[in-house]
Amino acid sequence: MKNSSEENCCNKDIAIQNLKGLSDEQYQVLLSRWINTVDSFVGAVALDAGRSGLCEMLEIDAAAMESLLSEAHELLGEVRYNILSTATSGGPLGVLLEEEKKQPETNS
């Protein structure tokens, strides 16, 4: 039998409404910014700037954010939460494109 962390590791789309610590107005704030899943919420606060920005938008303090993240951790399970809450970089400026190769100049 799987434990809840294993089961939640690969489940998809846990709706943001599953975070019971949010008011209806706060849900609307998140939805208006396309944060409609617990996954996207946790990903948005992976960086300090995202965390402070969401605290400001939701009009909550750091302790209330920690409470929401604790609830998200419980919903997502250990593995999934840890993956989503770890900030990663896509490369310089977040761009994953190869550098353009210069064409040789021709004299006409």
C-alpha positions as CSV (number, residue, x, y, z in Angstrom):
1,M,0.0,0.0,0.0
2,K,1.3,3.5,-1.0
3,N,1.6,6.2,1.6
4,S,0.1,9.6,0.8
5,S,3.4,11.2,-0.2
6,E,3.9,8.5,-2.9
7,E,0.3,8.8,-4.1
8,N,0.6,12.6,-4.4
9,C,3.9,12.6,-6.2
10,C,2.4,12.2,-9.6
11,N,-1.2,13.2,-9.2
12,K,-2.1,16.2,-11.4
13,D,-4.0,19.4,-10.9
14,I,-4.8,19.9,-7.3
15,A,-7.0,23.0,-7.5
16,I,-6.0,26.1,-5.6
17,Q,-9.4,25.9,-3.8
18,N,-8.0,22.9,-1.8
19,L,-6.0,25.4,0.2
20,K,-8.6,26.1,2.9
21,G,-6.6,28.9,4.5
22,L,-7.5,31.3,1.6
23,S,-10.6,33.6,1.5
24,D,-12.8,33.8,-1.6
25,E,-11.2,37.1,-2.5
26,Q,-7.7,35.7,-2.2
27,Y,-8.7,32.8,-4.5
28,Q,-9.8,35.4,-7.0
29,V,-6.5,37.3,-6.8
30,L,-4.6,34.0,-7.5
31,L,-6.9,33.0,-10.3
32,S,-6.6,36.4,-11.9
33,R,-2.8,35.7,-12.1
34,W,-3.3,32.2,-13.5
35,I,-2.3,30.5,-10.3
36,N,-5.1,27.9,-10.3
37,T,-3.3,24.9,-8.8
38,V,-1.5,24.2,-5.6
39,D,1.5,23.2,-7.8
40,S,1.6,26.7,-9.4
41,F,1.2,28.4,-6.0
42,V,4.2,26.5,-4.5
43,G,6.2,27.2,-7.7
44,A,5.4,30.9,-7.5
45,V,6.9,31.2,-4.0
46,A,10.0,29.2,-4.7
47,L,11.9,32.5,-4.9
48,D,11.9,35.1,-2.2
49,A,10.6,37.7,-4.7
50,G,7.6,35.5,-5.5
51,R,6.9,34.8,-1.9
52,S,7.0,38.5,-0.9
53,G,5.0,39.5,-3.9
54,L,2.2,36.9,-3.2
55,C,2.2,38.0,0.5
56,E,1.6,41.6,-0.7
57,M,-1.1,40.6,-3.2
58,L,-2.9,38.4,-0.8
59,E,-2.4,40.9,2.1
60,I,-1.0,38.3,4.4
61,D,2.1,38.2,6.6
62,A,5.0,35.7,6.5
63,A,3.4,33.5,9.2
64,A,0.2,33.1,7.2
65,M,2.2,32.2,4.1
66,E,4.0,29.6,6.0
67,S,0.7,28.2,7.1
68,L,-0.5,28.0,3.5
69,L,2.8,26.3,2.4
70,S,2.4,23.8,5.2
71,E,-1.1,23.0,3.9
72,A,0.2,22.8,0.4
73,H,3.0,20.4,1.5
74,E,0.4,18.2,3.1
75,L,-1.7,18.2,-0.1
76,L,1.2,17.6,-2.5
77,G,3.3,15.1,-0.5
78,E,7.0,15.4,0.4
79,V,8.5,14.5,-3.0
80,R,6.3,16.7,-5.2
81,Y,6.4,19.6,-2.8
82,N,10.2,19.5,-2.6
83,I,10.5,19.5,-6.4
84,L,8.1,22.4,-6.9
85,S,9.6,24.5,-4.1
86,T,13.2,24.3,-5.5
87,A,14.0,27.2,-7.7
88,T,15.7,26.3,-11.0
89,S,17.2,28.4,-13.7
90,G,16.7,28.0,-17.4
91,G,20.0,29.6,-18.3
92,P,21.1,33.2,-19.0
93,L,18.0,35.4,-18.7
94,G,15.9,32.2,-18.6
95,V,16.5,31.7,-22.3
96,L,17.1,28.2,-23.6
97,L,18.0,29.2,-27.2
98,E,21.3,28.4,-28.9
99,E,23.4,31.3,-29.7
100,E,23.0,32.5,-33.3
101,K,26.0,31.8,-35.6
102,K,27.4,34.7,-37.5
103,Q,27.3,34.4,-41.3
104,P,30.5,35.3,-43.0
105,E,30.4,38.7,-44.7
106,T,30.5,38.7,-48.5
107,N,31.9,41.5,-50.6
108,S,29.6,42.4,-53.5
